[in-house]
């Protein structure tokens, strides 16, 4: 009887301990969890089960690993915020799967993404045909972001859905994918009153040639 009471008490204690740790980890949607987040969640679940199934062990032996996992998650989240290279290494980066109605088979192979996956996510989006897709991007979370041709405005500008500047650094690969170069970008930001990319924390351009520029001091939209 005493052992049953201990198991019940440890179940409640473990539940609230994991709940507190999840809250301290920050708010993230399930579909936006990084690989590290998933690993931490799985390990927390294993530790919780071990704590409940081994009432003879001291509860602190379960709490300490949980705190260590929390520290690891917070530290990597901080590094991801400060370093784009670390963020890409940890979470990966978006991949253009369809561009202007053309499927990029090479990128699909690199991402181990097959046509069944593509068709399923297109159907879930309500897209009837690949011919209706302007471009589709496979996000690091595994979600496919789809932009239909009907969404394009009268301006035939090929819109950017990935940043051209992030954390003050030019995103050369994104420029290349949109048939632009550094010289064009620097010229465009000078028109808008910025001498150097380092002044800008984030910059993107949408399909209607609407620029979004966020600086470290203030936020502006053009």
C-alpha positions as CSV (number, residue, x, y, z in Angstrom):
1,X,0.0,0.0,0.0
2,X,2.8,2.4,0.9
3,X,4.5,1.6,-2.4
4,X,1.3,2.4,-4.3
5,X,1.1,5.8,-2.5
6,X,4.7,6.5,-3.4
7,X,4.1,5.7,-7.1
8,X,1.0,8.0,-7.2
9,X,2.9,10.8,-5.5
10,X,5.9,10.4,-7.8
11,X,3.6,10.4,-10.8
12,X,2.1,13.8,-9.7
13,X,5.6,15.2,-8.9
14,X,7.0,14.0,-12.3
15,X,4.1,15.4,-14.2
16,X,4.5,18.9,-12.6
17,X,8.3,18.8,-13.0
18,X,8.0,18.1,-16.7
19,X,5.3,20.6,-17.1
20,X,7.4,23.3,-15.5
21,X,10.4,22.4,-17.7
22,X,8.3,22.6,-20.9
23,X,7.1,26.0,-19.9
24,X,10.7,27.2,-19.2
25,X,11.7,25.8,-22.6
26,X,9.5,28.4,-24.3
27,X,6.4,28.3,-26.6
28,X,6.8,26.3,-29.8
29,X,4.2,24.7,-31.9
30,X,4.5,20.9,-32.3
31,X,5.1,21.3,-36.1
32,X,7.9,23.8,-35.3
33,X,9.9,21.7,-33.0
34,X,13.5,21.2,-33.9
35,X,15.3,17.9,-33.8
36,X,16.9,18.9,-30.5
37,X,13.5,19.7,-29.0
38,X,12.2,16.3,-30.0
39,X,15.2,14.6,-28.5
40,X,14.8,16.5,-25.3
41,X,11.1,15.6,-25.1
42,X,11.8,11.9,-25.7
43,X,14.5,11.9,-23.0
44,X,12.2,13.7,-20.6
45,X,9.5,11.1,-21.2
46,X,12.0,8.3,-20.6
47,X,13.3,9.9,-17.4
48,X,9.7,10.4,-16.2
49,X,8.8,6.7,-16.8
50,X,12.0,5.6,-15.0
51,X,11.2,7.8,-12.1
52,X,7.7,6.4,-11.7
53,X,8.7,2.7,-12.2
54,X,11.6,2.9,-9.8
55,X,10.1,4.3,-6.5
56,X,13.1,2.9,-4.6
57,X,15.4,5.4,-6.2
58,X,15.6,9.0,-4.9
59,X,13.5,11.4,-6.8
60,X,16.4,13.8,-7.1
61,X,18.0,11.3,-9.4
62,X,15.3,12.1,-12.0
63,X,15.2,15.8,-11.3
64,X,18.9,16.4,-12.0
65,X,18.9,15.0,-15.6
66,X,15.7,17.0,-16.3
67,X,17.4,20.2,-15.2
68,X,20.5,19.3,-17.3
69,X,18.3,18.8,-20.4
70,X,16.6,22.1,-19.7
71,X,20.0,23.8,-19.6
72,X,21.1,22.1,-22.9
73,X,17.8,23.2,-24.6
74,X,18.1,26.8,-23.4
75,X,21.8,27.0,-24.3
76,X,21.2,25.7,-27.8
77,X,18.2,28.0,-28.2
78,X,20.4,31.0,-27.2
79,X,23.2,29.9,-29.6
80,X,20.6,29.5,-32.4
81,X,19.5,33.1,-31.7
82,X,23.0,34.4,-31.9
83,X,24.5,32.3,-34.7
84,X,22.9,31.7,-38.1
85,X,25.4,29.0,-38.9
86,X,24.5,27.1,-35.7
87,X,20.8,27.5,-36.4
88,X,21.2,26.1,-39.9
89,X,23.4,23.2,-38.6
90,X,20.8,22.4,-35.9
91,X,17.5,23.0,-37.7
92,X,18.5,22.8,-41.4
93,X,17.2,25.4,-43.9
94,X,14.2,25.7,-46.3
95,X,14.4,23.9,-49.6
96,X,12.6,25.0,-52.8
97,X,10.8,22.0,-54.1
98,X,8.7,23.7,-56.8
99,X,9.7,26.9,-58.5
100,X,7.5,28.6,-61.1
101,X,5.6,25.3,-61.6
102,X,8.8,23.3,-62.1
103,X,9.7,20.5,-59.7
104,X,13.2,20.4,-58.5
105,X,14.0,16.7,-58.4
106,X,17.6,17.2,-57.3
107,X,16.5,19.0,-54.2
108,X,13.9,16.4,-53.5
109,X,16.5,13.7,-53.6
110,X,18.8,15.6,-51.3
111,X,16.0,16.0,-48.8
112,X,14.9,12.4,-49.2
113,X,11.5,13.7,-50.1
114,X,9.5,11.7,-52.6
115,X,6.5,12.3,-54.9
116,X,4.1,10.6,-52.6
117,X,5.0,13.1,-49.8
118,X,4.7,16.0,-52.3
119,X,1.3,14.9,-53.6
120,X,0.0,14.3,-50.1
121,X,0.9,17.8,-48.9
122,X,-0.4,19.4,-52.0
123,X,-3.8,17.6,-51.4
124,X,-3.8,18.7,-47.8
125,X,-3.3,22.2,-49.0
126,X,-6.3,21.8,-51.4
127,X,-4.1,22.1,-54.5
128,X,-5.6,20.2,-57.4
129,X,-2.6,20.2,-59.8
130,X,1.2,21.0,-59.7
131,X,0.5,23.2,-62.6
132,X,-1.4,25.5,-60.2
133,X,1.7,26.0,-58.0
134,X,3.9,29.0,-58.4
135,X,6.5,27.7,-55.9
136,X,6.6,25.4,-52.8
137,X,9.1,25.3,-50.1
138,X,9.9,22.5,-47.7
139,X,10.4,24.0,-44.3
140,X,12.9,22.7,-41.7
141,X,9.9,21.5,-39.7
142,X,8.8,19.2,-42.7
143,X,5.8,21.4,-43.6
144,X,5.4,22.3,-47.3
145,X,4.6,26.0,-47.8
146,X,2.7,26.3,-51.0
147,X,2.0,29.5,-53.1
148,X,-0.5,29.1,-55.9
149,X,-0.2,31.0,-59.2
150,X,-3.5,32.6,-58.4
151,X,-1.9,34.4,-55.5
152,X,0.5,36.3,-57.8
153,X,-0.4,40.0,-58.4
154,X,-0.2,41.8,-61.6
155,X,3.5,42.5,-61.0
156,X,5.4,39.6,-62.4
157,X,8.1,39.9,-59.8
158,X,9.2,36.5,-58.6
159,X,8.6,36.9,-54.9
160,X,11.1,36.0,-52.2
161,X,9.7,33.9,-49.3
162,X,13.2,33.4,-47.8
163,X,15.2,36.3,-46.3
164,X,17.7,38.2,-48.4
165,X,19.3,39.5,-45.2
166,X,19.2,37.8,-41.8
167,X,21.1,38.7,-38.7
168,X,22.9,41.4,-40.7
169,X,24.3,38.9,-43.2
170,X,23.5,38.6,-46.9
171,X,21.8,35.3,-47.8
172,X,23.7,34.6,-51.0
173,X,22.0,31.3,-51.7
174,X,18.6,32.9,-51.5
175,X,19.7,35.7,-53.8
176,X,21.0,33.1,-56.3
177,X,17.8,31.1,-56.2
178,X,15.9,34.3,-57.1
179,X,18.3,35.3,-59.9
180,X,19.7,38.3,-58.0
181,X,23.2,39.2,-56.8
182,X,24.8,41.1,-54.0
183,X,25.3,44.2,-56.2
184,X,21.6,44.4,-56.9
185,X,20.8,44.0,-53.2
186,X,23.2,46.7,-52.0
187,X,21.9,49.1,-54.6
188,X,18.3,48.5,-53.5
189,X,19.0,48.9,-49.8
190,X,20.9,52.2,-50.5
191,X,17.8,53.5,-52.2
192,X,16.0,52.8,-48.9
193,X,18.6,54.7,-46.8
194,X,20.8,51.8,-45.6
195,X,24.5,51.9,-46.5
196,X,25.4,48.4,-45.2
197,X,23.6,45.1,-44.8
198,X,24.9,45.0,-41.2
199,X,22.4,47.7,-40.3
200,X,19.5,45.4,-41.1
201,X,18.5,42.4,-39.0
202,X,16.0,41.0,-41.4
203,X,15.0,41.8,-45.0
204,X,12.6,40.1,-47.4
205,X,10.6,40.9,-50.5
206,X,7.1,39.6,-51.3
207,X,5.5,38.8,-54.7
208,X,4.2,42.3,-55.1
209,X,7.7,43.8,-54.7
210,X,6.8,44.9,-51.1
211,X,9.9,45.2,-49.0
212,X,10.0,44.3,-45.3
213,X,13.0,45.7,-43.5
214,X,13.7,45.3,-39.8
215,X,16.7,47.1,-38.2
216,X,18.3,46.4,-34.9
217,X,17.0,49.8,-33.5
218,X,13.6,50.1,-35.1
219,X,11.2,48.4,-37.5
220,X,10.1,49.9,-40.9
221,X,8.1,48.7,-43.8
222,X,8.3,50.0,-47.4
